Amino acid sequence: MAYCADHNRVINFAAGPAKLPEEVLLTAQRDMLNYSGLGVSVMELSHRSAEFGKIMNKVEQDFRDLLDIPDNYKVLFLPGGGTGQFSAVPMNLLNGGTADYVVTGSWSAKALKEGQKYGKVTEVYKKPASYTGIPTHDTWNLNPEAKYLYYCNNETVHGVEFQQTPYTLPNVPLVCDSSSNMLSRPIDVAKHGLIYAGAQKNMGCAGVTAVIVREDLVGTSIPECPIILDYKTQVGMNSLYNTPPVYSIYIMGLVFEWVKKQGGVQVMEERSIKKSGLLYDIIDNSDNFYCCPVDASTRSRMNVTYRIGGPNGNEELEKKFVDEAKKQGMISLKGHRSVGGIRASLYNATTIEETMKLAEFMTEFKEKYFSLM
């Protein structure tokens, strides 16, 4: 049987589950019924088998290679998504102490709310009227006794992204939710105590979350911590305490291989800068036809958010934009329901050529409807 690309596929700008590299999908298609000559699918492999053990070991090694993860950090592949880690982090690290949270959008706000169930968890600055940037470090009220400082590296809903690792006080571990920009840029693992990322944005399909945790932070969970989220248990069992999301881990491994073949995280960053720049240049030179509410210094490379027809948006124009884009084979451009507008997600699998098509459409759309502002 021949395996080939489906040229009727659309360009998917979804925020997640997101577009996967075509090469990854074709490999998964080839392996679906018969993985590596074993006569079974990966989904049918025992998670205790030697064959799946090889998959797990390679996935972890490729991940370590891509991020240059130091030896004193453990790597886990867990169920529960990023939301599961909203609970797992405080249950494993807080243990009767306090923690500081940097809230820059919807996801860090949800993490804060969940963390407050397990101890004294506070925001490092007063909640802004809208999530359009990141207050400077000199405005943060940091607790030197905090068990950790938490931040979300990239907020998919509002399009706010940290452009550098945030400052933390000595002996206060930095905890990062990197779900939506993992592998799109280098991250200094050694500056963090813990980093986690759900796979369904940049690393694969939904179902598995990668956790990178420093060894000294393992083993301090509260008694009430569910065993499936207990880092010590999962480290001791190599993420195999129970049946893991085997197929999601396999797909993640294919993505890691693909990123390596492309040239690694540095190449992904170069592409991300170019892709997001194409759209932001059009937005900034559109005479306010397109308006991005996010401060230029903290604009996301992954999730470009904007309104059409002025800063407050024109819902009729925005609906036309989404509908006409779909007719041209571009989908999932509607902004998150909580903020409206438009959102173009430019994860690693989205090519420069696909982004250029959207940029050309944006230019044509402006010329066609500018008079309706």
N, C-alpha and C positions, 0 to 999 in steps of 0.2 A: 504493500500500500504506500502511495506517495503522500508526503506531508508537505504542505505548502501554505503560504500566507493567504489569508482571506482578504482580498483587495476591496471588499465591500465594507470593511471595518471603518467606523467613524473615528474622529479625533476626540478623545475623552479627556475633558478638563475637570473631572470630578475630584472632590477633595478627599475622598476615601470611602469605601474601597476605590483604589485609583488604578490608573493605567499601568499595565505590566509591560516590560520589553517584549516585543514580538518574538525574539529569539527564545526567550524563556517559555513563552506559551507553546511554541512549536516543539521544544524539547519535552515539555510536559505532555503534549499531545502524543509524541512518539513513545513516551514511557508509560502511558496510561494503562495499557493492558499488560505490558511485559517490561518490567524495570530490569535493566542490566542483564537480560537473558535469564532471569529467575522464573519467568512464567507467571508472575503475579504483579499487580499494581503496587506502588508504594503504600497506598491506602490499605492494602491487605497484609503488609509486612508486620510481624510482631515487633513491638517496640523493644523487646528483649533480645531480638535476633542480632547476630553478628553483622548482618547486612545493614540493618538500621543503625547499629552502632557506628559503622563506617560513615554513614550519612551524617550523624550527629557530630562525630569528631571532625569531619571536614568542614562542616558548617561553622563550628566554633573556631577552627584554625583560620579559615578565610576571614571571619569577622575580626579576629585578633589582628590579622595581617593588615586589613583595610584601615583599621583605626589605631594601629600600633598600641594595642592594649597591654599595659605592663603586667608582669607575671604575678604581682600581688593582688590582682583583680580576678574575681570569679565571673564567669559568664553563664547565665541561665536562660532557658527558653521556656516560658511559662504561659499558661492560659490566662484568660481574664481581661486582656486588653490593657490599654493605658488606664482605664477606669479602675481596673483591679489593683493597679499600682497606687492609685489615690489612697487606697486603704492599706495596701501592703507596706508602703513606705513608713507611715506613722506606727503601724503595728510592729514593725521590725526595728525601727530606729528611735522612736520617741520615748517609750518606756518610762513614763512618769515625768519626763522633762518638758521643755518648751521647744518650739520650732518657729522659725520665721519664714514667711511666704511672700514672694514677689508676685503680685497679681497684675497681669498685663492683658487679660482677656478672659474669655468664657472658660477655657480649660483650666487655667490656674485658679480661677475663682471656684470652680467645682472641686478641685483638689483641696483648696483651703477649707471649704465647707465639710468635706469628708474627713480631713485631718482633725478638725475641731471635735470630732466624736471621741478622740483618743487622748486628748490632753490640751494643754494651753498652746494654741496655734494662733499666731497673729500676723497681720499684714505689716510690711515694713514701711508703708506710707499710706496716707489717706486715699481711699478709693477715688479715682478720677471720675469726672462727669461722663467721659466716654473713653474707650480704649483706642487711643490714636497715637500712642507713643510710650516711651519708658522714661520715667523721671530719673534724673541724674543721681549717681551714687551718693552725692553729698546730701541728698534729701532723705536717704533711707535711715530708719531708726533700727539699727541692728543690735541684737541681744548677744553679748559675748558668751553667755551660758547656753545658747541655743544648741540643741542636738544636731540641727542641720538648717541650712538655708535652701529653700525650694524655689525653683523657677521653671517656666515652660519656655523652651528655646524658641519656639515658633507657634504663634496662635493662628490656627487655620480660619477661624470665624472672622476675626477683625483684620488679619493680615499684618500683625506686628511681630517682628523678629529681632532677637538679640544679635548684634553684629560682632560682639566680642563676649568673652566669658565674664560674667558679672563678678564684682569684688565680694569677697566674704572675709569675715574676721578670722584671725588665727585659731586653729583648732575647731572651727565650725565647718563640718563637711558640706560640700555643695551637692545638692540633689537636682538632677535635670530631667525633665520630660522632653525628650528629643524625638517624639513620635513622628512629627511631620517634616523634620529636616535632617533626620539621620541619613548619613552617607551622601548628603548634598554638599557638604563642606567639612573640612577637618574639625575635629573637636579634641581638645586636650584632656584626655581621660584622666591624667595624673592630677589635674586641678579639681577633680570631682571625687566625691565619696561614692556616688551612685548615679548611674544614667540608665534610663529605660526608654524603650521605643516600641510601640505597636507596629506590626509589620505592614499594615495595609495602605500605607502612604508611599513609602520609598523602598521598602524592603521585601515586599511579597504580597501575599493575600491575607485576609483577615483570619484570626484564630491563634496567633502566637505573638508573644511580646518578649523582646530581648531585654535582659537586665544585666548590667555590668556593675558589680558591687565590690568595693574594697574589702579585703579579707577581715580587717579589724572591725567592720560594721556587721559582720555575720555572727549571729548567736545571741542577740539581745532582744529577741521578740517577746511580746507580752504573752502570758499564758492563754489568752483568748484568741490569739492569732490562728486562723484556720491553717491546718497543716499544709495545705496546697500552696499557701502564700508565704510559708515560713522559709526564709532564705537558707537557714542552716540545714533544714531537712532537704531542700532541693539541691543545695550544694553537695550534701553527702550522697545524694542519689543521682548526681549528674543530670538533673532535670527529669529523672525517670521515676519519681516516687509513685506516680500513677501513669496511666496511658497519656502521653503528651499529644499535642496536635501534630501527628506525624506528617501529614501531607503539607500542612502549612510550613513546617520546618524544612521539608524537601524543597518547596518552592522558594523559600528564603535562601536556601543554598544555591539554587540556580541563579537568583538575583545577585548574590555575592560574586559568583563566578563571572557573571556578565559585567558587573562593575569593575572587576579586576581586568577583564579583557579590554574594557574601554580606556583603561589607564589609571583607574583608582579614583579616590575621593577628590583629589586635586583637579582632575579633569571634569568631574561632575560639578565642582564649584565653578570652574571657568564657564561651563555651559549654562549653569544657573544664572550667573551674572549676565551673560549675553541674552538669555531668554527673557528674563524679567526686565532687563534694560530696554528691550524692543517695545514692550508694552508701556512701561513707565515714560519712555520718551514721547510716545503718542499721547498719553494722558496729559503730560505736562505742557505739551504744545498744542492743545486742542481748544484754546480759548474758553476753557471751563465747560466745554461740552462733556468731557470726561473729567471727573474729579475724584482723586484719591484722598481720603480723609487722614491717612496715616502720615506722621512726620517723615520727611525724606530720610532721616538718619536711621529710622527703625522700620522701614518698609520691608515686607517679606519678599524673599526671592521665590518662595514656594507658592504663596497664595496672594495673587494680585487682586485686591479688592477696590472697587470704584463705583461711583454713581454716574448716571447718564442724564444730561440735561440740567446741570447745575449741582451745587454742593448737596442739596437735599434730595436730588433725584427726581426724575419724571417717570412714574411707574408705567405709563403707557409706552414711552420710548424704551424703557428697559425690557418690557415684555416683547416689543417688536424686535429688539436686539437678540434676545434669547431664541425667539421663534425663527428669525431669519438666519441666524447662525446654524440652527439645527438643520434647516433646509440645505445648508452648504456643508453638512457633514460634521458639525462641531456641536458637541453636547455638554450638558452639565455646567453651564455658565451662570446659572441663577445663583445669586448670593444666598448665604445662609438665612433661613427663615426669620431669625432673630434680628437681623440687621438689614435685610433686603439688598437691593443693588445687584452688582455683578461680581462674580469671583472666578478668576481663571487660575486653576491650580497647575503648577508647572513642575511636577515631580521629575525625577531623573529619567523616567521612561518617555516623557514627552520630548520630542525632538525639536531642534532649532527650526527645522523646516515646518513642522506643525505649528509652532509658535508664530512663525512668519506669516502663515496663512491667517491666523487670528488677527495679527497686526494689520494685514492688508484689509481684512474685513472691517476692522475698527475704523480705518481711514475712509473706506468707502461708505460706511454707515454714517459717519460724521458728515461727509459731503452731501449725503442724501437727505439727512434730517436736521441739519444744524439750524435751519430756519424755524423749526418747531420748538426750540428752547423757550 
